[in-house]
Amino acid sequence: CAKDDIKKALAASTMSQIGYMVLAAGLGPAGYAFAILHLLTHGFFKAGLFLGAGSVMHAMNDETDMRRFGGLRAVMPITFATFGLGYLAIIGIPPFAGFFSKDKIIEVAFAAGGVEGAVLGVVALLGAGLTAFYMTRVMILTFFGDRRWAPDAVPHESPASMTWPMIALAVGSVGAGGLLVLGGALQHWLEPVVGYDHHEGGLPVWLVTTVTLAVVLAGAAVAYRQYVRVPVPETAPEAVSALTVAARRDLYGDAVNEAVLMRPGQGMVRALDAVESTGIDGSVTGAATGIGALSRGLRRLQTGFVRSYALYMFAGATVVVGALVLVTL
């Protein structure tokens, strides 16, 4: 919600959608098939959104800051249309692909029953509203509103080599969900492997769908109010709320990882390096140095002169004779 880089916004969105998949898989056989369903539908609309972001970057001299876009729908109609279809799919508007997979996950979450079902269902609902907000923000900042282009930017539609893949993915973003759930096709196909729990109970399907769409439209409306009715500055305004500050800092995820994992890990590595270099390597190097010094000392005894060897023999004989004398006394 606070990312101004279009590809970073989409990358964070991918983590959000993976959360839906993990949630569905965690619900057991009732959700396995829908986890795979969302994986497949997400593959279409998220790939299309990323390619659309690449098309915009190509047209805007590799600019990624959405605050420097705006009004691109008029000069990039194919990119706008395909990106827009992916947008409608990811926020779950029927009959687009994301509606069928995400709505089923929310339905199964509520059907889990009890406190668990209520908590998971509400979290999934809030995720749908959050998705609608940040994706509407991406659409508005990129394709609508005033043109906030850099002076040297001359945006244009991408060539066919880029637009045709986006069109193909847009078709999947529209129809893949309906085709995969038609007659329970995907569920029955996966049933021999993952099983299938025909969940009963929970909230009525029509109620879940109605509430989910209401939450999605509310999230989109909040984004519209914030980014259409108010001029968008080219530089992000200074954050005044703690939530905005946290969002711009990735909810302090990097800070926590650095404090809990990275810095202690670096300290452990430095300690292990010291043990290895001064302890293990030091003992090996010390032994080698000692043997080298001993070898150099012993080498001096081997001079190659006969007189030296005669002297050694005489000294040895003297020692032996002296020892014998001492023994016989």
N, C-alpha and C positions, 0 to 999 in steps of 0.2 A: 504493500500500500504506500510505501514511502520511497520506492525505487524510482529514480528518474531515468536510469539506463533501461531501454526497452528490453534488451536481452536478459538483464538481471531480473527484471520483473517477471519475465516468462520463466526463467530458471527457478525462481522461488515458487512460482505457480506450479511447476512440475512437482516440487516437494509436497505441495498441498494435495495435488491429485494422487500422488503415491500414498498419502495418508488415507485417502478413501479406499484405495486398494487393500492396504494393510488392515484397515478396519473391517472390510468385508471378509477378508481371509480369516481374521481373528474370530469371526462369528461362527466359524465351522462350516459344515456342509451347506447350511442355509445361505451362506454368502460366498462360498468358493467360486461358483460360476460367475457371480456378478463382479467379483474381483478381477477375473480374467476378462469379463465383458468390458469393464472400465479400462483395463490395460489396452484392449484392442481399440476401443473408440478413442481413448486418449491418444493413441498412436497416430490416428488420423488428424485430429484437430490441433494437437500440440505441435506435430511436425509442420502442419500448414502454417501455424502461427509463427514458428521459428523461421520458416522460409520467408514468410511475409516480412518479418523483422529484418531479415537479410536483404530483401528487396528494397525496403525503405532505406537501409544503410547504404546500399549501392547507389540509390538515387540522391542521397544527401551527403556524398563525399565521406562516407564511413562515420558520420555522426550518429551517436547512440542516445544522446540526451533528448528525451521526449519534449522537454521544455523548449527545444529549438526546432520542433516540427510544427504541426498544426496545418489544417487546410489541405492536406495531401490527397484527399479523396478526389478532388477535381483533376489533378494531374497524374494520378496513379489509380485509374478506375478498376483495373483487374486486381491489383494488389489489395485495394480497398474492399472489393467484393469478396475475394477469397478469404482475406483476413477477417472480414465481418462474419462470414459463415462459420469460421472457426471460433470466433468470439461467441456467437449465439449457441454453438455446440458446447463450449466449455462451461458457460454459465447455466446450461440446462434448460434452454427454452425448447418446448416441443415444436415440431417433431424431429429436432436435430439429435445427433448421436449421443451427446452427453446427457441429454434428458433421460434416456432409457436406462443408462448405466448408473448415473448418480441417483436418480429417483429410486431405483431398486435398492441401492445400498442404504439409503435413508429409511426406506420401508422395512428392510430386514433388521436394521439397527433398532427401530422401535419395537419390532416383533420379538426381540430378545426378551422383553418382559421385565417387570420389576424395576428397581432403581437403576440397574445396569442399562436396560433398554432405554429408559428415559434419558439418562445422562448421555449415552452414545448417540441417541437420536437427536437430542438438542445440539450436541457438538457438531454433528454432521449438518444439521440445518444452519447453524451459524457459519460453518465453512462455506455453504452454498451462498449465503449472503455476502460473505467476505470475498468470495471469488467474483461475484457479480460486481462488487464495488471496484476491486483493483483492475479487473479486465475492462470495465466501462471507462475507468480512468485512462487506461492505455489507449483505448479507441478514441476517446475525446482528445487527449493530448496529441495524438499522432495524426488523426484524419480530420478533425473538426476544429472549429474556432479560428482565431486569427493566425495568419502565417508568421511564424516567429523564426524564419529561416536565417541562416548566416548570409552575409552579403554575397559570398561567392557560390552559394548553393543554387543549382539549376535543376530541381527535381524533375524526373521523367519516368515514364513507365519502363519496367525492366524488359529485357528481350524475351523472346519466346522460350529460350532454353531455361529461363527462370519461371516464367508464368505458367507454362504447361504443367510442371510438377505441382505447383500450387493449386491449379484447377483440379487436377486428379485427386489431391488430398481433400479439397473442398467437397468434392462429390462424396468421398468417404465420410466427411464430417456431417454431411446431411443425411445419408442413407444407411450408414453402417450399423447404427444402433438398432433401428427398426428391423433390418434384415436379420440381425443376430438374435433378437428376442422373439421374432415372429414364430408363433407356435411353440415357444420354448426351445427353439432349435439349438442354441448353444448349451443350454442347461442339459438337454437330453444327450447331446453329443459328449459332454464332459462327465455325465453321470457315472459311467463305468469306472472312471478314474478317481473322481473327487467325491462321488456320492451326491445326493441331492435331498435336502430336507424341505419338504413342502410345508413351509412354516405357516402356522395358523395363529390366529389371535393378533394382538397388536392393534394399531389404529387402522381404520378402513383405508383402502388404497386411495380412494378419491380425496379423502381428507389430507393424507400425506402429500399428495400431488398438489392440492390447492394451497396448503400452508407453505410448501417448498417454493412454489411459484411466487407466492406473496412475499416471502423473504428475499427471493432473488430480485424481484422488481423493486423492493425497498432498497436493497443494496445498490442497484443501478440508479435509483432516484437520488440517493445521497451523493453518489459520484457526479451525477448531472448537476445537482445543486451546487456542488463545490467547484466544479471545473468548467461549467458552461455559463452559469449566471455570474461568476466572478472572474475577472481577467486573470490569465495565467502569467505570472512573471517568468522571465527567462532564467532567472536565478532563484533557486528555492529560498523562500523566506525563512528567516530565523525561527527555529522551533520554539514554541512557547509552552507546549504541554509536555509532560513527562512521557506520555505515550508516543508522541511524534519523535522525541529525542531517542527513545528506545527503538522505534521502528527504523530510524535512519541508521542506527548502529546494530541492525540485525538482531534486535532484542537481546543485545549483549552476548550473543552466542559466541562470537569470536573472542570477546574478552574473557568469558568463562573458560573456553577451551584453552586459551593462552595461560590463564592463571592456574587451572586445575591440571592440565595435561602438558602443554608445551613447555612452560618454564620448569616445572619439576622434572619433566623428561630430559630437558637440556642439562639440568644439574646432575641427574643420574648418569647421563652420557659422559659428562666431564669427569665425574667421580670414577666411573669405570675406565675411562681413558687413562686417568692418573694411576689407577691400580695396575692396569696393563702395562703402561709405559715405564713406571718406576718399580713396580713389583715383579710382574711376570717377565716382561722384557728386560727389566733391570737385573733380575737374577740370572737370566740366560746370558745377558751381555757381560755381567760380572764374572760368571764362570768361564766364559770364553776369554775374557781379559786375563784372568788368573792363570789359565792354562797357557796362554800366550806368553805371559811373563815367566812362568816356570820353564817353558820350552826355550825361551831366549837365554835363561840362566844355564840350563843344561847344555845348550849348544856351545857355550864358551868352553866346556870341558873337552870338546872334540876339536883339537887344534890341527891335527894332521902331522905333528912333529914327533919323530921317534923318541927324541929325548924326553918329551913330555910323558909319553906312554911309559918309558923306562922309569921315570920318576914316580909315576902312579904305581907301577909294579913294585918298586923298591919300598914305597910308603906302605903298600898293602902287605908286603912280606914282613916289614917291620912290625906292623900291627899284629900279624898272626904270631910272629915269634914272641912278641911281648906278651900276648895272651897265653901262649903255651907256658912261658916262664911263670906267669902269675898262677896258672893252674897247678904246676908242679911244685911250687913253693907251698 
